[in-house]
Amino acid sequence: MAALSRGLISYLRNLSVNPQRTLATPITNQFLRSFSSDVLVNEGESYSSNRIIEAKSRVMTPNSKRTGVIAVKCGMTALWDKWGARVPITVLWLDENIVSQVKTPEKEGITALQIGCGHKKEKHLTKPEVGHFRAQGVPLKRKLREFPVTEDALLPIGTQIGVRHFVPGQYVDVTGITKGKGFQGAMKRWGFKGGPASHGASLSHRSPGSTGQRDAPGKVFKGKKMPGRMGGKQRTVKNVWVYKIDPARNLMWVRGQVPGNEGNFVFIKDAWYKKPDVSSLPFPTYFSTEDEDVTCLEPIVADLGDTDPFMAAD
């Protein structure tokens, strides 16, 4: 009612500005359809809610944006490359990612894909969550995440996304919740040096030091680095290099650290800064053939080339 009242007030104001328009003049389609959730009118163009999205390969453009995936952090390990260097590697597991919902401009006003990961019993879900999965016709999932995509990267509901969605050698961005370390002091939380260990220091070895000024301004500014809760925040690690993928087990090895504890969910998508070559990526995702036996596939390792990708550039 509040939205309808505001719409009527706006309509009456337009009448006062434009006297030639009378109350007998029919209200425009855009005004009527603004209160309907079935049809969205945008700049005079009408869209239908009945859209058919096909699961087929398409040509990726530089402006195309693929969906991301949800993975489980399995832990860290170490590998030795062909030059004998020890490389820290994080193992990630893509636990049966499927498309659980498709959001289009006709209905939701955006273009995005909701991805579901893992499995969960019905008794461990709320009734709205169970109703959502049943309405979409997908299995009950443990974790959901929405990824904005472009129009040409939409996938139908139920499409499975495996580890072959990524190509070894490309860069990805990994988002997760960092390890919570509780309430910590300024030295551990912010890396402060601390006070001297001797020469008159008394019970102030790990103190943060002075935090304010004198009478002007006579306060401590907001954002001052002081003791407090450390960790437990969402962080994104940029430009993580994909070292190897295992399609048979849906495992992916990436170089470096990934935020979060072992067993936590992380969200992976194509790197924003070090964009991969569009000609090498499966778009909108990798579609396996009917006669392909995934359990017999061998792991795919990135081409290391003549230079050592694990060593810092000189």
Number of C-alpha atoms within 10 A of each C-alpha: 6 7 10 11 10 11 16 13 12 12 14 14 11 12 14 12 9 10 8 9 12 11 10 6 8 8 10 8 10 16 13 10 13 16 13 11 11 13 16 22 17 13 7 9 8 12 15 12 14 8 9 8 13 10 16 12 13 12 13 19 11 10 8 15 20 26 25 26 30 28 28 21 22 17 17 17 13 13 12 11 13 9 10 8 13 13 15 16 22 20 21 26 23 23 21 19 24 26 25 27 23 21 17 16 17 20 17 13 11 15 19 23 27 19 27 28 25 18 13 13 11 12 8 10 14 10 10 9 14 17 13 15 16 12 11 14 13 17 18 21 22 14 15 17 15 19 16 17 20 16 15 17 23 24 25 17 20 18 16 18 26 24 25 20 20 26 19 18 18 21 24 24 20 25 20 22 18 18 16 13 12 11 12 15 19 20 16 14 17 14 9 15 13 15 15 12 12 8 6 8 10 10 9 13 14 16 16 18 13 7 11 13 11 7 7 7 9 9 11 11 11 6 6 9 15 16 16 12 13 18 17 15 13 13 15 17 16 17 19 21 22 22 22 23 26 20 20 15 17 21 21 26 21 24 22 18 15 27 21 23 17 15 13 16 22 23 16 22 19 23 18 12 11 15 13 18 10 14 11 11 19 18 22 23 25 18 17 13 8 6 6 9 10 14 11 9 12 12 14 15 15 14 11 13 7 6 9 13 14 17 11 6 7 3
